[in-house]
Amino acid sequence: MARIPDEFVHDLLNRLDIVEVVERYLPLKKAGQNYSACCPFHKEKSPSFTVSPTKQFYHCFGCGVHGSAIGFVMEYEGLGFIDTVEKLAESIGMQVPRSEARADAAPRRQAQTSLVELNTRAMHFYREQLKLSSKAIDYLKRRGLSGQIAARFGLGYAPDDWHPLALCFSDYATNPQLGEVGLIIDHADSGRRYDRFRDRIVFPIMDGKSQVIGFGGRVIDQGEPKYLNSPETPLFQKGLELYGLPQARQAIRAQNCVLVVEGYMDVVALAQLGVEYAVATLGTACTPDHVKKLLRMADRVVFSFDGDKAGRKAAWRALENCLALASDGKTLSFLFLPDEHDPDSYIREFGKDAFEGLLERESLGLVAFLCKELAGQVDLSTDEGRARFLHLAKPLLEQIKAPALSVLLRKKLADMTGLDSGDAMQLLGGAAPAPARSAEPRAGKAFRSAKPAWQKKTGEWRRGRDEGEQGVPPPDGPRETTDLAFELLQLMVLAPRLALELPQHALPADPQGAALKAIARLVDLVAEMPEPPASGHLLERLRAEACFDVVNKAFVKARASYREDDEQVLADAWQHTSARFLLLMEKPNAARRLAELARMDFSAMSQEERQEYGRLALLGR
């Protein structure tokens, strides 16, 4: 697929006003230099969601979401990057170009549109056939579904015949796209063509834009296979899509929770009885792409599975795909229903309140489920069993990047095996907790805080000691390059113009560490631009680059540490931090020069050489 040029994305963001974009979705109120509202991505009573017209970003101090105008629409509507750019460009009359476009790009897009139109026509046909089939209507009624819920999900019926779609498509016998989109099957040996879905309740599968990209069919009463999906097509990749997402999006946002079930009928039945925040995977295990999409939509994701062996196997595959994507700010949990029930049967027998009560009481968190499953495979009463338990846990633990979750899992594993924290850390990896450093200032010395802090007494942002107040002393010993680089990166992301003040020659030719590499990239990027970008635009420009994660973390940290309109605090912090950073970058060359000076006779040194020697000696400490 041809990519959208970075220059176009930058130009689009420059033409958009994030305040105007966000106000298309929710009302904003002026709050000083910024605008505020209750966050649309989590429930809250007091507004913690801010939009900055000067920085062109949004940020929620409650749940931490942040980004540019493009990022907001992606989060709010659940769209991909390209779809969002196209939507925003269209809203202001811009035409999206494509770099390195293939000669057949336009015909391919036209063909894709044609496939969507075929699916849409088929969906309307199946819906009409449902109205004519008393057998299908009776089945849905027995399952407790109303006409309103059937219409909401676009349910239909595929007649019990070989070629019912011939009534919908006059070119049924010759149109190759009917096979390409998976509506019909061409038998290679006999040359016969017939409908894929026959005598089934049909569930249209829609993407994030509510376009029909495929179908699922559920057999009426008895028969195999129970569920039948469209095959993989240019429109439909089952590892990417979730059934019921367009219908559930609003409820997911309201609940800040998404429930993942195994079948379409579960989704529809739950919605019928008021649990409208459920989606389903489509004939495949939950994939990493599914998990990414789910975590973008809500802070809480609950996977609901049958309690049988197959259900637990599916849950374990889902857990494996969650490990690397787990976040300390998100909750991933697993619910197992009684053996005789699935979500559809349980909620019909016991009702919404009982189902949601079960959801709250019986769901196992990721750590609890992982430990319970592994413990079931060993005998923890023996040394050998405990050793194997840790052996099985270690590769899973290594995939978890969320710091707090990783520490808590290590602690849980240590508790279950009777190890102390030091032994557990040695076996499982990770640093043991360091003893707390005293915050008392050293006798006879006062220190200034390295970063600004909100002073409740004065209602202002201040740095260091003021009006008799002492800050926290700096840690003993030299600052690590990585720490200092990350501190510098925070300031550069919050005020990208500062990147122009950092001498490029002072940066190492081969920077090591994520923060240092990101600084080098920002310096190059800002230097190439006609003028320094706003913070939100900078984040969007780097979204697809390797340094985005560390830049994004620096932005979040900076928003918590600095107030954007306090230019003097930023200027002071930059002067202090950049000076220390440049001194640290000077160390490799300084060591060589210091050695040269050390070989000289001190009495023969000039005054300048003696001063240089003293400065370099201090720097080398």
VEXLO-357717 format. One record per residue (C-alpha): residue in three letters; x negated, y, z negated. Coordinates in steps of 0.25 Angstrom, whole numbers, padded with zeros to 4 digits, always signed. Layout:
ALAXYZ ...
END
This chain:
MET+0000+0000+0000 ALA-0005+0014+0003 ARG-0009+0022-0009 ILE-0004+0036-0012 PRO-0016+0046-0011 ASP-0021+0051-0025 GLU-0020+0065-0019 PHE-0006+0064-0016 VAL-0003+0059-0030 HIS-0011+0071-0036 ASP-0003+0081-0026 LEU+0010+0075-0030 LEU+0007+0077-0045 ASN+0003+0091-0043 ARG+0016+0094-0036 LEU+0025+0087-0046 ASP+0028+0094-0060 ILE+0029+0083-0070 VAL+0039+0091-0078 GLU+0048+0091-0066 VAL+0046+0076-0064 VAL+0049+0072-0078 GLU+0061+0081-0079 ARG+0067+0072-0067 TYR+0068+0061-0078 LEU+0070+0068-0091 PRO+0072+0082-0097 LEU+0060+0089-0102 LYS+0059+0100-0112 LYS+0049+0111-0113 ALA+0039+0109-0125 GLY+0028+0120-0125 GLN+0020+0118-0112 ASN+0026+0104-0110 TYR+0039+0097-0108 SER+0045+0086-0117 ALA+0056+0076-0118 CYS+0059+0062-0125 CYS+0050+0052-0118 PRO+0058+0044-0107 PHE+0048+0032-0109 HIS+0052+0029-0124 LYS+0063+0032-0134 GLU+0060+0045-0143 LYS+0069+0055-0150 SER+0058+0067-0150 PRO+0052+0071-0136 SER+0037+0066-0135 PHE+0037+0066-0120 THR+0029+0078-0114 VAL+0027+0083-0100 SER+0015+0093-0097 PRO+0017+0102-0085 THR+0003+0106-0086 LYS-0004+0092-0087 GLN+0007+0086-0078 PHE+0009+0074-0087 TYR+0019+0068-0097 HIS+0016+0062-0110 CYS+0024+0055-0121 PHE+0018+0056-0135 GLY+0028+0045-0140 CYS+0025+0034-0130 GLY+0013+0039-0123 VAL+0017+0039-0109 HIS+0011+0049-0100 GLY+0007+0053-0086 SER+0010+0061-0074 ALA+0023+0064-0066 ILE+0020+0051-0058 GLY+0018+0043-0071 PHE+0031+0048-0077 VAL+0039+0044-0065 MET+0032+0030-0064 GLU+0035+0028-0079 TYR+0050+0033-0079 GLU+0054+0026-0066 GLY+0045+0014-0067 LEU+0040+0017-0053 GLY+0026+0014-0047 PHE+0016+0024-0044 ILE+0019+0025-0029 ASP+0034+0025-0031 THR+0033+0036-0041 VAL+0024+0045-0032 GLU+0033+0043-0020 LYS+0045+0047-0029 LEU+0038+0060-0035 ALA+0033+0064-0021 GLU+0047+0062-0015 SER+0052+0071-0026 ILE+0044+0083-0021 GLY+0044+0080-0007 MET+0030+0074-0005 GLN+0026+0063+0004 VAL+0018+0052-0002 PRO+0006+0049+0007 ARG-0002+0036+0008 SER-0017+0034+0008 GLU-0023+0023+0017 ALA-0009+0020+0022 ARG-0007+0008+0030 ALA-0002+0009+0044 ASP+0010+0001+0041 ALA+0013+0008+0027 ALA+0026+0015+0033 PRO+0031+0002+0039 ARG+0028-0006+0026 ARG+0036+0004+0018 GLN+0047+0004+0028 ALA+0048-0011+0027 GLN+0048-0011+0012 THR+0060-0001+0012 SER+0067-0011+0022 LEU+0065-0022+0012 VAL+0071-0014+0001 GLU+0083-0011+0010 LEU+0084-0026+0013 ASN+0085-0029-0002 THR+0094-0018-0005 ARG+0104-0023+0006 ALA+0103-0037+0000 MET+0106-0032-0014 HIS+0119-0025-0009 PHE+0122-0038-0002 TYR+0120-0047-0014 ARG+0128-0037-0023 GLU+0140-0038-0013 GLN+0139-0053-0013 LEU+0140-0053-0028 LYS+0154-0046-0028 LEU+0159-0057-0018 SER+0154-0069-0027 SER+0163-0073-0038 LYS+0153-0083-0042 ALA+0142-0073-0044 ILE+0151-0063-0051 ASP+0156-0074-0061 TYR+0141-0078-0063 LEU+0137-0064-0067 LYS+0149-0062-0076 ARG+0146-0075-0083 ARG+0132-0069-0086 GLY+0139-0057-0092 LEU+0135-0047-0081 SER+0145-0036-0077 GLY+0147-0030-0063 GLN+0140-0017-0068 ILE+0127-0024-0072 ALA+0127-0032-0059 ALA+0128-0019-0051 ARG+0117-0013-0060 PHE+0107-0024-0056 GLY+0113-0025-0042 LEU+0116-0040-0044 GLY+0121-0048-0032 TYR+0124-0062-0027 ALA+0117-0070-0016 PRO+0128-0079-0009 ASP+0126-0094-0009 ASP+0123-0095+0006 TRP+0110-0095+0015 HIS+0111-0082+0022 PRO+0120-0072+0015 LEU+0111-0061+0017 ALA+0114-0062+0032 LEU+0127-0054+0028 CYS+0118-0043+0024 PHE+0107-0043+0034 SER+0111-0044+0049 ASP+0096-0047+0053 TYR+0096-0058+0042 ALA+0090-0069+0052 THR+0079-0060+0057 ASN+0075-0049+0047 PRO+0061-0053+0041 GLN+0062-0043+0030 LEU+0073-0052+0023 GLY+0063-0062+0021 GLU+0052-0052+0017 VAL+0061-0047+0006 GLY+0064-0061+0001 LEU+0079-0060+0004 ILE+0079-0072+0013 ILE+0070-0085+0015 ASP+0065-0089+0028 HIS+0063-0104+0029 ALA+0050-0107+0037 ASP+0053-0121+0042 SER+0067-0119+0046 GLY+0067-0105+0049 ARG+0080-0103+0041 ARG+0082-0090+0034 TYR+0091-0089+0021 ASP+0094-0080+0009 ARG+0084-0081-0003 PHE+0096-0078-0013 ARG+0108-0087-0012 ASP+0119-0089-0023 ARG+0112-0081-0033 ILE+0114-0068-0041 VAL+0105-0058-0035 PHE+0097-0048-0043 PRO+0091-0037-0035 ILE+0076-0033-0040 MET+0073-0019-0039 ASP+0060-0011-0041 GLY+0057+0001-0049 LYS+0064+0010-0038 SER+0077+0001-0038 GLN+0074-0005-0024 VAL+0078-0019-0022 ILE+0065-0027-0020 GLY+0070-0041-0022 PHE+0081-0050-0028 GLY+0082-0061-0039 GLY+0093-0071-0038 ARG+0099-0079-0050 VAL+0106-0092-0047 ILE+0120-0093-0051 ASP+0122-0104-0062 GLN+0113-0116-0058 GLY+0102-0117-0048 GLU+0087-0115-0046 PRO+0080-0106-0046 LYS+0087-0098-0056 TYR+0081-0085-0051 LEU+0076-0082-0037 ASN+0068-0070-0034 SER+0064-0063-0021 PRO+0050-0067-0017 GLU+0039-0057-0017 THR+0041-0047-0006 PRO+0035-0034-0002 LEU+0045-0027-0011 PHE+0046-0037-0023 GLN+0034-0042-0031 LYS+0040-0050-0043 GLY+0028-0047-0052 LEU+0030-0032-0051 GLU+0045-0031-0052 LEU+0055-0032-0064 TYR+0070-0035-0062 GLY+0079-0025-0068 LEU+0069-0013-0070 PRO+0077-0002-0062 GLN+0090-0006-0070 ALA+0082-0007-0084 ARG+0073+0005-0083 GLN+0082+0015-0090 ALA+0084+0006-0101 ILE+0070+0002-0102 ARG+0066+0017-0104 ALA+0077+0019-0114 GLN+0073+0007-0123 ASN+0058+0008-0120 CYS+0059-0007-0119 VAL+0059-0017-0107 LEU+0064-0031-0108 VAL+0058-0041-0098 VAL+0066-0054-0096 GLU+0065-0065-0086 GLY+0077-0065-0077 TYR+0086-0055-0070 MET+0099-0060-0077 ASP+0092-0057-0090 VAL+0090-0042-0086 VAL+0104-0041-0081 ALA+0111-0048-0093 LEU+0103-0039-0103 ALA+0107-0027-0095 GLN+0121-0031-0096 LEU+0121-0032-0111 GLY+0113-0019-0113 VAL+0099-0023-0113 GLU+0095-0015-0100 TYR+0080-0014-0102 ALA+0077-0028-0097 VAL+0069-0032-0084 ALA+0065-0045-0078 THR+0053-0051-0071 LEU+0056-0057-0058 GLY+0052-0072-0058 THR+0038-0070-0062 ALA+0031-0068-0075 CYS+0029-0054-0081 THR+0017-0048-0073 PRO+0007-0037-0077 ASP+0014-0028-0067 HIS+0027-0031-0074 VAL+0021-0028-0088 LYS+0015-0014-0083 LYS+0029-0010-0077 LEU+0036-0014-0090 LEU+0026-0007-0099 ARG+0028+0006-0091 MET+0043+0005-0093 ALA+0043+0003-0109 ASP+0035+0003-0121 ARG+0042-0011-0125 VAL+0042-0023-0116 VAL+0049-0036-0121 PHE+0048-0049-0113 SER+0060-0058-0115 PHE+0058-0073-0112 ASP+0065-0086-0114 GLY+0060-0093-0126 ASP+0057-0106-0118 LYS+0043-0110-0113 ALA+0045-0103-0100 GLY+0049-0090-0107 ARG+0037-0090-0116 LYS+0027-0093-0104 ALA+0033-0081-0097 ALA+0031-0073-0109 TRP+0017-0077-0111 ARG+0014-0073-0096 ALA+0021-0059-0099 LEU+0012-0058-0111 GLU-0001-0061-0103 ASN+0003-0050-0093 CYS+0006-0040-0104 LEU-0007-0041-0112 ALA-0016-0032-0103 LEU-0005-0022-0102 ALA+0000-0021-0117 SER-0001-0008-0123 ASP-0001-0003-0138 GLY+0011+0006-0134 LYS+0019-0004-0128 THR+0026-0017-0134 LEU+0027-0030-0127 SER+0035-0041-0133 PHE+0041-0054-0130 LEU+0055-0060-0133 PHE+0059-0074-0132 LEU+0073-0078-0132 PRO+0079-0091-0138 ASP+0077-0103-0129 GLU+0091-0104-0125 HIS+0092-0089-0121 ASP+0087-0079-0110 PRO+0090-0064-0112 ASP+0103-0065-0103 SER+0109-0076-0112 TYR+0104-0070-0125 ILE+0110-0057-0123 ARG+0123-0062-0118 GLU+0125-0071-0130 PHE+0120-0062-0141 GLY+0121-0048-0135 LYS+0112-0036-0133 ASP+0109-0033-0148 ALA+0105-0047-0151 PHE+0096-0047-0139 GLU+0089-0034-0142 GLY+0088-0038-0157 LEU+0081-0051-0152 LEU+0072-0042-0144 GLU+0068-0034-0156 ARG+0066-0045-0166 GLU+0060-0057-0158 SER+0051-0050-0147 LEU+0037-0054-0149 GLY+0026-0043-0147 LEU+0014-0046-0137 VAL+0005-0049-0149 ALA+0015-0058-0156 PHE+0019-0066-0144 LEU+0004-0068-0140 CYS+0000-0073-0153 LYS+0013-0082-0155 GLU+0011-0088-0141 LEU-0004-0091-0143 ALA-0002-0096-0158 GLY+0008-0106-0152 GLN-0003-0112-0144 VAL-0012-0115-0155 ASP-0013-0120-0170 LEU-0016-0108-0178 SER-0018-0117-0191 THR-0031-0122-0185 ASP-0044-0115-0182 GLU-0044-0120-0168 GLY-0030-0115-0165 ARG-0034-0101-0170 ALA-0046-0101-0162 ARG-0038-0105-0149 PHE-0028-0095-0153 LEU-0038-0084-0153 HIS-0044-0090-0140 LEU-0031-0089-0133 ALA-0028-0075-0138 LYS-0041-0068-0134 PRO-0039-0067-0119 LEU-0025-0062-0121 LEU-0030-0052-0131 GLU-0041-0047-0122 GLN-0031-0043-0112 ILE-0024-0033-0122 LYS-0029-0019-0120 ALA-0019-0012-0130 PRO-0029-0009-0142 ALA-0019-0010-0153 LEU-0012-0022-0147 SER-0025-0029-0145 VAL-0029-0026-0160 LEU-0016-0031-0165 LEU-0017-0044-0157 ARG-0031-0047-0163 LYS-0026-0044-0177 LYS-0014-0054-0174 LEU-0024-0065-0169 ALA-0033-0063-0181 ASP-0021-0064-0191 MET-0016-0077-0184 THR-0030-0083-0184 GLY-0034-0079-0198 LEU-0046-0071-0193 ASP-0050-0057-0198 SER-0051-0046-0188 GLY-0066-0046-0186 ASP-0066-0061-0182 ALA-0054-0059-0173 MET-0061-0047-0166 GLN-0073-0055-0164 LEU-0065-0067-0158 LEU-0055-0059-0150 GLY-0063-0046-0146 GLY-0060-0032-0150 ALA-0066-0023-0160 ALA-0063-0024-0175 PRO-0056-0012-0182 ALA-0067-0002-0186 PRO-0066+0003-0200 ALA-0059+0016-0201 ARG-0069+0028-0201 SER-0067+0039-0212 ALA-0061+0052-0207 GLU-0067+0059-0219 PRO-0077+0070-0214 ARG-0091+0069-0218 ALA-0096+0077-0230 GLY-0100+0091-0226 LYS-0096+0090-0212 ALA-0083+0094-0205 PHE-0079+0088-0191 ARG-0070+0093-0180 SER-0060+0083-0174 ALA-0064+0079-0160 LYS-0050+0080-0155 PRO-0039+0090-0157 ALA-0028+0086-0168 TRP-0014+0092-0171 GLN-0015+0100-0184 LYS-0001+0099-0191 LYS-0005+0111-0200 THR-0007+0121-0188 GLY+0001+0114-0177 GLU-0011+0115-0168 TRP-0021+0106-0161 ARG-0035+0109-0167 ARG-0048+0102-0166 GLY-0057+0099-0178 ARG-0058+0106-0191 ASP-0049+0118-0193 GLU-0044+0125-0205 GLY-0052+0116-0215 GLU-0047+0103-0208 GLN-0058+0093-0204 GLY-0057+0084-0193 VAL-0061+0069-0192 PRO-0076+0067-0191 PRO-0082+0061-0178 PRO-0086+0047-0178 ASP-0101+0044-0182 GLY-0110+0041-0170 PRO-0110+0046-0156 ARG-0097+0046-0148 GLU-0096+0034-0138 THR-0096+0038-0123 THR-0082+0031-0121 ASP-0075+0039-0132 LEU-0081+0052-0128 ALA-0077+0050-0114 PHE-0063+0046-0117 GLU-0062+0059-0126 LEU-0067+0067-0114 LEU-0057+0060-0104 GLN-0045+0063-0113 LEU-0049+0078-0111 MET-0051+0077-0096 VAL-0037+0070-0094 LEU-0030+0080-0102 ALA-0037+0092-0095 PRO-0043+0086-0082 ARG-0049+0100-0078 LEU-0060+0096-0089 ALA-0065+0085-0080 LEU-0071+0097-0071 GLU-0079+0101-0083 LEU-0086+0088-0085 PRO-0099+0088-0077 GLN-0099+0076-0067 HIS-0114+0074-0068 ALA-0113+0071-0083 LEU-0104+0059-0081 PRO-0112+0046-0079 ALA-0113+0040-0065 ASP-0107+0027-0069 PRO-0097+0030-0081 GLN-0095+0019-0090 GLY-0082+0017-0098 ALA-0068+0020-0094 ALA-0067+0034-0100 LEU-0080+0039-0094 LYS-0076+0033-0080 ALA-0063+0041-0081 ILE-0070+0054-0084 ALA-0079+0052-0072 ARG-0066+0049-0064 LEU-0059+0062-0069 VAL-0071+0071-0067 ASP-0071+0066-0052 LEU-0056+0067-0050 VAL-0054+0081-0056 ALA-0066+0086-0048 GLU-0060+0081-0035 MET-0047+0088-0038 PRO-0044+0102-0033 GLU-0040+0105-0048 PRO-0039+0097-0061 PRO-0027+0089-0061 ALA-0016+0089-0073 SER-0018+0077-0082 GLY-0006+0070-0077 HIS-0011+0071-0063 LEU-0024+0066-0067 LEU-0018+0054-0073 GLU-0010+0051-0061 ARG-0022+0052-0052 LEU-0030+0042-0060 ARG-0018+0032-0062 ALA-0023+0022-0052 GLU-0038+0023-0056 ALA-0046+0014-0066 CYS-0048+0026-0076 PHE-0033+0029-0077 ASP-0032+0020-0090 VAL-0042+0028-0098 VAL-0038+0041-0092 ASN-0024+0038-0097 LYS-0028+0034-0111 ALA-0036+0047-0112 PHE-0024+0055-0108 VAL-0016+0049-0119 LYS-0027+0051-0129 ALA-0028+0066-0124 ARG-0014+0068-0126 ALA-0014+0064-0140 SER-0026+0072-0143 TYR-0025+0085-0136 ARG-0014+0095-0134 GLU-0014+0098-0119 ASP-0012+0113-0120 ASP-0023+0116-0130 GLU-0034+0120-0120 GLN-0044+0124-0131 VAL-0043+0110-0138 LEU-0045+0103-0125 ALA-0057+0113-0121 ASP-0064+0111-0135 ALA-0062+0096-0134 TRP-0067+0095-0120 GLN-0080+0104-0124 HIS-0083+0095-0136 THR-0080+0082-0129 SER-0087+0085-0115 ALA-0099+0090-0122 ARG-0101+0077-0130 PHE-0097+0069-0118 LEU-0108+0076-0109 LEU-0118+0074-0120 LEU-0115+0059-0121 MET-0116+0058-0106 GLU-0130+0064-0107 LYS-0135+0054-0116 PRO-0141+0044-0106 ASN-0150+0055-0099 ALA-0152+0061-0113 ALA-0159+0049-0118 ARG-0169+0049-0107 ARG-0172+0064-0109 LEU-0173+0062-0124 ALA-0184+0051-0122 GLU-0192+0060-0113 LEU-0191+0071-0124 ALA-0195+0062-0135 ARG-0208+0058-0128 MET-0212+0073-0128 ASP-0220+0080-0139 PHE-0210+0087-0147 SER-0219+0099-0150 ALA-0221+0100-0135 MET-0206+0101-0132 SER-0200+0114-0128 GLN-0188+0120-0136 GLU-0178+0115-0125 GLU-0184+0101-0125 ARG-0183+0101-0140 GLN-0169+0105-0140 GLU-0166+0095-0129 TYR-0173+0084-0137 GLY-0164+0087-0149 ARG-0151+0087-0141 LEU-0154+0074-0134 ALA-0158+0068-0147 LEU-0145+0071-0153 LEU-0138+0067-0141 GLY-0145+0053-0141 ARG-0140+0050-0155 
END
